[in-house]
Amino acid sequence: MVAPVAPRPHGRAAFQGRIAIAAAGTSLIARSTHSALRMKATPESIRRAGRADHVVAIFALSGRDAAQHGDSEAVTPTGDLVVSDGRPIVAERRPSAP
């Protein structure tokens, strides 16, 4: 399992997406393209996936992210680098408007 999240479509539109994953030593690198979605990593899903000691870095080429991570909330635009540790998180990803 790459990420212990439960993705759900955000809004009324049907979900569309693609993901490609490659290994680089002990790291996994993923590139994804998708419609709006909401992701949630719970303590249970993190424990089950064995990802409590992992760090995830996300660099958005387009769109906007909003995340609740611990006691923090952030909205990040295109071009921002987001780093998340193994704590529970709720994130929304919204692609750029056409």
N, C-alpha and C positions, 0 to 999 in steps of 0.2 A: 504494500500500500504506500503510495507516494505521500499522501496527506490524509490525516484522519478527520476529514470533513464530510459533512452531509450537505451537498449542494442542492439548491432548490431554485427553480426559475423565479426571477423577481419581476413582478407585474403580471400582466395577462398574456403577453406574447409567448409563443411556443419557444422552448429552449433549443438553441443550436450551438454546437461547439466542436472543437477539435483540440487534441493534445498530442504532443510528441515529447518523448522522454529519452534522455541519453545519460549514460554513466560517465563521469569524469573522476576517476579514482574512487574515493569513498563518497563523492557527492553525486546527487542526481540533479540534472538540469532539465527543466520542462519549459516548453513554449506552448501557450494555449491561446486560442481565439474563441470567444464565446459571446453569446447574448447576455443580457443582464441576469445576474444570479445572486443568491444569498447563500453564504457558506457558514457553517457552524461546527467548530471543533469543541467537543465537550470533554470533561475530565475522563469520562468512560471511553470515548473514541480514541483519545490520545494514549491512554493506558493500553488499550487493546492493540493499537498499532505499534506500541513500543517507541513512540516518538517524543517522549517527555524531555529528552536531552538533545533534541534537534533544533536547529535554527533555520528559518526560511527567509530568504530575501526575495522581494518582488520588485521588479522595475516595470512600470506600466508604459507601454508605447503609445497608448491612447486610452481614452475613457477617464473614469474617476472612481476612486475607492473610498469607502467609509468603513471604519472598523472600531469595534469595542474590544479592548484587550486589557484585562484586569480592570483597574480603575481609570484607564485612559480611553479617550475617544479621539479619533482623528479623521479628517477628510483630506485625501491626497490627490492632487491633480496629475495629469500626464507629466512624466519626467521625474517624479519623486521616487526615491528608493525607500521601500518599507522593509524593516527587519522585524520578524516576530519570533519569539522563543516558544517553548513548548507549553505555555499556559493556554487555557481555553480562550477562544476568540470567536466573535461573530463579525463577518465581513460582508459587505455588499459591493458588487462590481457592476458599474454601469458604463457600457460602451459610449463612445462619442456619438453625438447626434449626426445623422447623415448630412 
